[in-house]
Amino acid sequence: MSKKEGETMQTLTKAPAVVAAEDEARCEIEAMVGRARDAQAAIGNYAQEQADALVTAVGWQVYKSREALAKLAVEEGGFGNVQDKIAKFANRVMGTLADMASIKTCGIVEEDPARGLVKIAKPVGVIAALIPTTGPDATPPVKALGALKARNAIIIAPHPRTRKTSAAVVEVMRKGCLQVGAPADLIQVIERPSIAKTELLMRMSDLIVATGGAGMVKAAYSSGTPAYGVGVGNAVHVVDESADLDDAAQMIANAKTFDYATSCLADNSVAAHSSIYETLKGKLIERGGHVCTPAEKAHLQAVMWPKDGHIPLIEVVAKPAARIAELAGIEIAPDRTFLVVEEEGVGEVHPFSGEKLSVVLALYRYSGGIDGAVDLVNQITQYQGAGHTCGIHSSRNDHVLALALGTKTARVMVNQSMNEGAGSVRNGLPYTLSLSCGSWGGNITTENVNVRHFFNLTWVSRPMTPRRLVADEIFGAHWAKYGNE
C-alpha cells in the first residue's frame, strides 16, 4: 500500500466529526499561510529604510500599549506581575530595536574585496513562531521585530492557556504595519490554537522559531521544516570567595523575583564557596529571602512535585512567594519575596536541583578551588538545563575562564543578573527571548536567536589573487616531527 493510499484509508476509518475538524483546521492554516505569503511578497523588495521604518512602527505600537498588554497577560495567565511585565515590554522592544539598528538585512550586507566576496540578504519567507504559556506577552514582538526587519511574514502559534494575550499583542503590531503602509497580514495569530493547527503551521512554513518546553521543540525539529529551538532552562550561579557579596546577593534576588521568575534565565541554583556561604545566605535574607527549615523544605517539595515528577506544579509557576508558602503551609513574613532551600544532592530524587519556574532558589555549598564549582554546575545542568546558562560573581579572571572552559553552557554571565543573558544595556549579547543551547541541549546553535537568524545569504564569489598551497608550508612541522614517509 502506498503512503497516499494509507492516508486515504486512515481518513475513511475516522469518525466524520474528526475528519471535519481536521479539514477545518487545514483550511484555516492554509488560508493564513496564503495571506502571509502574499503579504511577504509585498515587502520582499523593501529597501533597508523601509524595513527599518516598519519595525519601528510595530515596536512603537507595542511600547505605547505595554500597560494594557501587561495587565491582560497577568489576568489571563496568572503568571508574573503587571509592573515587571510593563518593564519587560519596554526593555525588550527598545533593546531589540536598538540591537538591530545597525544590522543590514536588505540587499548587499557585506563586501570583502580582498576575498572577492559579496553577501546579499534575502527573506526566508513565512516564519512560524511557537510561544510558551509563560511568555505570551513580550515573546511575540521580539520574534516579530526580527522577522519583519528581514522582510518576512510571521504567524504566531500561542499556547491555548494564554491565547488572548498573544492575540492582543498581534493586533497591536498589525496596527504598526498599517501605519507605514505595509500589509497587516505580515503578522497573524492562530486565534483558536490547537496542537493539530500548530503542527500544520510548522509543516507549511519556511522556518520555525520554537520557544517553550522540550516537547514543543522536539515537535518543531520533527516537522520537516528548518527550526531554531531552545533548551530547558536551569541556570546556575556561582559565587566564589572573591565576589562582591552585596552585588551578588542583589543580582540573584533581582533575577529570582523579576516577573516572579517567568524567565528561563532566572537563577534556579546558587553554588556558593564554603568560606562565604553563610555570609551570602545572610545577604539573601536581607534582600527578601526566606530560608526554609528542613521541615518546610519537605512541605514545599510535596507541593511543588506532588507526583515526584520533574516539572513543578502549575499552581506555583510564576506566583508570589506568599502564595507558594500558603500552598505549602509555610509561614513567612509579609516582606519575603523569594524562598531559599539549602540543597546538597542533584537529580530526580532532589527535584530542587532542576528548573523551578518560580521564586524558589536552591542554595549549594562547594569547597576547595573553582573546579568544585565547575563540577557542581555540570552535575546540575546535566540533570536539567544542558547547554543553557551559568554565571559567576568573582573578581578573579582565572575563575571566570575555568567556568567558561569547563562547563557545557552557551552563556556565562560574569558579575551580572542572570536575566541579562537575554540581552542587556550592560552587555553585548543580542536581545532575544529565544535562548538556544547548542548540541548539549538538542539545538542547532548556542546563540541568542535574533534577526541574524531570520534571513538567507547569497554569496557572490569573484576570482581573487590565487593563494599558494605549498606542501612544505602545510606539512613541514609534521614532517619534522614524524617524517614524511
Secondary structure, DSSP 8 states (H G I E B T S, - for coil): --HHHHHHHHHHHS-HHHHHHHHHHHHHHHHHHHHHHHHHHHHTT--HHHHHHHHHHHHHHHHHTHHHHHHHHHHHH--S-HHHHHHHHHHHHHHHHHHHTT---SEEEEEEGGGTEEEEEEE--EEEEE--TT-TTTHHHHHHHHHHHTT-EEEEE--GGGHHHHHHHHHHHHHHHHHTT--GGGEEE-SS--HHHHHHHHHHSSEEEE-S-HHHHHHHHTSSS-EE-------EEEE-TTS-HHHHHHHHHHHHHGGGG-STTS--EEEEETTTHHHHHHHHHHTTEEE--HHHHHHHHHHH-TTS-SS--GGGTT--HHHHHHHHT----TT--EEEEE----BTTBGGGS---SSEEEEEEE-SSHHHHHHHHHHHHHHS-TEEEEEEE-S-HHHHHHHHHHS-EEEEEESS-GGGGG--TTS-S---S-B--TGGGT-S-SSB--GGGSEEEEEEE---S-----HHHHHHHHHHHH---
